[in-house]
């Protein structure tokens, strides 16, 4: 009898298990502890419309470093993407020929110095000879007036005076020539040393190497680009603004911006730093440059949008902290009857820390402001 009662019991239990009929001890939702959250009830508000314009991030200051002398590239000490400081050595060119030119100019200067020294001695000797010739000439001139010397003796003294004067003039001319040669040598030394200095290429400013055009062994010619450097920390968004909108903006005005690759971590506003005075003939647009300040991740060439103010209309917005992003998909948690429900939303531009809601939410919805730790279906408890 005991066996007859046991078998139906086991079969009934097995049947219930196979059909999923065994009730769980507790449901999953009942086992979850309510999450403490802050919520915001959405209300209709005035939304400032924006006019998005495509732009590109550019460095405020960019330098293309070009060769100033001809020479083979001996060494390149930097790579693309590397940060450099002002004055940091970047490239070394072969300097053998220019070094020889400096040595030759210095030898020419030494030769001129020797000639100047010799010329100085010659001038001193010629001045002494001239002084003696003058005394002799004056003495014979006095003797001639007294009939104590002959005309011939006087003529010899006068010829000696003229010869001494000519010798002094020649000595002075030789010295001047040596001095001119020395000045020429100094100029050649200065020029050669300057050209020699051009073989050592240094960074004109602190920044980032964006392009490298040469490698060791390449022949550099004057004017040939070697490297391109952009100044880090000062970037601008350059956008083409239609002439119909140019009258609505001014230099110094704060405007909204969006850098697609950086998202919320990038700048959300900037200051108009420059408006080109003339429009492009083909597109009838003006180039506007917006200063972005210093933000990590900014690089030249990033795609961005300039958000110019437009009209106003009634709408909804949510704080950026409430938005959950998974790739291109945006969602928020809406609280209903103490439970958080994940809702897909379509959002507009980010302005002043809030996204415009295009679809997915309505007036009166209560959204979670701090969704970390919340999952779809989580019981929640609002903080008071």
PAFI-879347 format. One record per residue (C-alpha): residue in three letters; z, x, y. Coordinates in steps of 0.02 Angstrom, whole numbers, plus 32768, in hexadecimal, padded with zeros to 4 digits. Each point is the difference from the previous one (the first is absolute). Example, Ala and Ser with C-alpha at 12.3 -4.5 7.8 and 13.67 -1.06 7.14 Angstrom:
! residues 2
ALA818682677F1F SER7FDF804580AC 
END
This chain:
! residues 384
UNK800080008000 UNK8028808C8079 UNK7F54804E7FE2 UNK7FAA7F598023 UNK80567FF380AA UNK7FDC80B8802F UNK7F447FFD7FDF UNK7FD77F6D8077 UNK806B80518086 UNK7FA280A67FF3 UNK7F577FA97FFE UNK802D7F998099 UNK8037809B805F UNK7F60805C7FD1 UNK7F967F6B8036 UNK80587FF580A8 UNK7FE880BC801C UNK7F477FF97FD3 UNK7FE17F6F8076 UNK8063804B808E UNK80797F727FFC UNK80A080688007 UNK80457FEA80B2 UNK803080A58058 UNK80B5801A8024 UNK7FD8801480BC UNK7F5E7FF58063 UNK7FC3809D8059 UNK80127FB280AD UNK80B37FD07FDA UNK802480B47FD0 UNK7FC1804580A7 UNK807C8022808A UNK7FC97FB780A7 UNK7FB980848076 UNK804A800880AE UNK7F6F7FF2807C UNK7FDA7FE080B5 UNK7F7F7F7A8024 UNK7F9D7FC48094 UNK7FC17F4F8014 UNK7F5080028044 UNK7FDB7F9F809D UNK7F627FE58063 UNK7FEB80838088 UNK7F82803B807E UNK7F9380867FB2 UNK7FA580798070 UNK7F5280147FBC UNK7FB580AD7FF6 UNK7F5080438003 UNK7FF180887F79 UNK7F87808E8028 UNK7FD0808A7F87 UNK803680AF802E UNK801580B17FBD UNK809580758013 UNK7FD780A2805B UNK806A80948033 UNK801F800880BB UNK7FD480B87FFF UNK7F8780517F87 UNK7FBC80B18001 UNK7F6C804C7FA6 UNK801E80BB7FEF UNK7F5D80618008 UNK7FD780B87FE8 UNK7FED8067809F UNK7FBB809D7FAF UNK7F8F80267F6E UNK8054803D7F62 UNK801F7FDD7F4A UNK80967F937FD8 UNK808380717FB4 UNK808E7F837FE4 UNK80287F478019 UNK80BB7FDF7FF8 UNK80047F41800A UNK7FC07F6A7F9F UNK7FCE7F508036 UNK80977F91801B UNK807380938025 UNK80717FF98098 UNK7FF680968075 UNK806480398097 UNK7FBA803B80A6 UNK7FC980B67FF5 UNK800380047F42 UNK7F7980757FB6 UNK7F777F9C7FAD UNK7F66806D7FE1 UNK7FDA80BA7FFF UNK7F4F80408020 UNK7FC280AE7FD5 UNK802780718096 UNK7FBA80AA7FCA UNK7F6F8003807C UNK806B7FC48091 UNK8089807D7FD6 UNK7F7E808A8009 UNK7FC87FBE80AA UNK80B280098042 UNK801180B37FC1 UNK7F5C80338053 UNK80337FB480A6 UNK80A7805A7FF9 UNK7FA880A57FDE UNK7F927FE08098 UNK809B7FE48069 UNK804D80A47FC5 UNK7F60805B802D UNK80027FB180AC UNK80B880318018 UNK7FD480B57FD8 UNK7F6F7FFA807D UNK80727FB68086 UNK807F808A7FE4 UNK7F7B8086800C UNK7FB47FAA8097 UNK80AA80018056 UNK800E80BA7FEA UNK7F4F80188040 UNK80267F97809B UNK809D80658024 UNK7FA080A37FF0 UNK7F717FBF806D UNK807B7FC58085 UNK804E80AF8006 UNK7F53804F800F UNK7FD27F88808B UNK80A08026805F UNK7FDC80BC7FF6 UNK7F4B7FE58035 UNK80397F9C8098 UNK8077808C8037 UNK7F7880837FE7 UNK7F827F97805F UNK80757FE58092 UNK802980BA8008 UNK7F4980358004 UNK7FDB7F79807E UNK8085804C8074 UNK7FC180B07FE2 UNK7F4D7FC98023 UNK80347FB780A8 UNK804C80A9802C UNK7F6780607FC4 UNK807280517F7E UNK7F9D7FBC7F6B UNK7F487FF47FE0 UNK7F9F7F607FEE UNK7FE0802A7F4A UNK80B8800E7FD8 UNK801F7F588052 UNK7F707FB27F9E UNK804980417F5D UNK80A97FB3802B UNK7FAF7F5A802D UNK7F9D7FFF7F5E UNK80A080227F9F UNK80527F6C8057 UNK7F717F8B7FD1 UNK7FFF80407F4B UNK80BC7FE37FF0 UNK7FEE7F4F8044 UNK7F737FDD7F85 UNK806680457F70 UNK80937F90802E UNK7F8E7F68800C UNK7FB780297F56 UNK80AD80147FB4 UNK80377F5A8048 UNK7F627FAA7FBF UNK802080467F52 UNK80B27FC08004 UNK7FC67F54803A UNK7F807FFD7F74 UNK8088802B7F82 UNK806F7F778046 UNK7F737F837FF2 UNK7FE480357F4D UNK80B97FE77FDE UNK7FFB7F51804D UNK7F6B7FD87F92 UNK805F80407F68 UNK80967F94802E UNK7F8F7F67800D UNK7FB380287F58 UNK80AD80167FB2 UNK803A7F5A8048 UNK7F647FA77FC3 UNK800680517F54 UNK80B97FDA7FEB UNK7FE27F4B8034 UNK7F737FF07F82 UNK806F80537F7E UNK80857F7E8023 UNK7F837F777FD9 UNK7FFC803B7F4B UNK80B37FBF7FEE UNK7FF47F41800C UNK80A47FA68025 UNK80317F498013 UNK7FEF7FC780B6 UNK80847F797FE3 UNK80767FBA7F7E UNK7FAA7F827F91 UNK7FAA7FDD7F5B UNK7F6480547FBC UNK7F877F707FE3 UNK7F6380627FD3 UNK7FD980B07FC3 UNK7F4C803A8010 UNK800380B57FC1 UNK803E80697F6E UNK801A80BC7FED UNK7F5880597FFB UNK7FA67F868072 UNK7FA880478099 UNK80447FB680A0 UNK7F917FFA8099 UNK80377FDC80B4 UNK80167F458017 UNK80097FDC7F46 UNK808E7F847FD3 UNK8088804D7F95 UNK808C7F7F7FFB UNK802F7F59804C UNK80B37FDB8032 UNK804C7F608043 UNK80A47FF7805C UNK80827FA97F95 UNK806F7F768044 UNK7F8D7FBE8087 UNK7F847F837FBC UNK7F9C7F75804F UNK7FA87F667FBF UNK7F517FF98048 UNK7FB07F547FFE UNK7F647FB2804D UNK80337F6F8072 UNK7F797F818033 UNK7FDD7FF680BA UNK80397F497FFC UNK80B2803B7FD9 UNK800980A08066 UNK80437FA58099 UNK80977FC27F9C UNK804780AE7FDF UNK80398092806B UNK803B80B37FEB UNK80B980057FD5 UNK80007F547FAE UNK805C7FEC7F59 UNK7F907FB77F78 UNK80107FDD7F47 UNK7FB380737F7E UNK7FF480027F43 UNK7FD880997F95 UNK7FC47FBC7F59 UNK802E80977F96 UNK80B3800A8041 UNK802C7F478002 UNK80AA7FD88048 UNK803580B78000 UNK7F7A80268081 UNK80007FD880BA UNK7FF67F498030 UNK7FE4801880BA UNK7FC18081807A UNK7FDA802280B6 UNK7F517FFE8048 UNK7FE780B48039 UNK7F4A7FFE8034 UNK7F707F87801D UNK7F558051800A UNK7FB37FD680A9 UNK7F537FD77FBD UNK7FC57F8C7F75 UNK7F90802C7F6E UNK7F517FC4802C UNK7FD97FBF7F51 UNK80A37FA97FD0 UNK80407FD480AE UNK80AE803E7FD0 UNK807D80758051 UNK805E80847F9D UNK80BC7FE28013 UNK807D80847FC8 UNK80AF7FC77FD0 UNK808D80807FF2 UNK805B7FE77F5A UNK809180768017 UNK804780667F70 UNK7FFA7FAE7F53 UNK800380547F56 UNK7F5E7FEB7FA3 UNK7F8D7FF08095 UNK7F5F80637FE9 UNK7F5880058054 UNK7F817F8B7FB3 UNK80797F777FC8 UNK7FC07F4F8015 UNK80627F95807A UNK7FF97F638069 UNK80247FE480B6 UNK80517F57801A UNK7FDD7FBD80AD UNK805E7F678040 UNK7FA17F5B7FF6 UNK80347F4A8018 UNK80987FA67FBC UNK80157F777F7D UNK80877FAE7F97 UNK8023804E7F58 UNK807E80547F8B UNK803880B37FE7 UNK8072805D7F88 UNK805D80A58017 UNK7FAD80937FAC UNK80A1801E7F9E UNK7FE37F5B7FA3 UNK7F5480317FC1 UNK7FEB80467F50 UNK7F6080677FEE UNK7FAE80287F5A UNK7F5E8055802E UNK7F9C7F858068 UNK80687F6B7FC5 UNK80867FC28078 UNK808C7F887FD3 UNK80AB7FC38039 UNK80947FAD7FAC UNK801F7F4E8039 UNK80A97FB37FD9 UNK80067F4E7FBC UNK80987FAD7FAF UNK805980A87FF3 UNK7F7180577FA7 UNK7F8780838042 UNK7F497FDA7FDC UNK7F7880828018 UNK7F717FC1806C UNK7F5B80548021 UNK7FD7800280B9 UNK7F6F802E806F UNK803980628098 UNK7FB3803180A5 UNK80258096806F UNK80A88056800D UNK80457FF180B0 UNK80B0802A8039 UNK803D800A7F4C UNK7FBD7F547FCB UNK7F667FC67FA2 UNK7FA27F648030 UNK7FFC7F877F6D UNK7F4F7FC27FDF UNK80267F9F7F60 UNK80837FED7F77 UNK80957FC58069 UNK80287F69806B UNK807B7FD08087 UNK80B07FEF7FB9 UNK7FE8807C7F70 UNK809480747FE9 UNK7FCB80B47FDA UNK806980907FBF UNK800E808B8080 UNK803B80867F86 UNK7FA07FE77F5C UNK803E809E7FAA UNK80557FCC7F5E UNK7FB37F528003 UNK7F857FC77F7B UNK7FA17F5E7FEA UNK807C7F7C7FC8 UNK809B805F8037 UNK80937F938031 UNK8030803280B0 UNK80927FE38073 UNK7FE4800780BB UNK806F80718065 UNK805D7FA8808B 
END
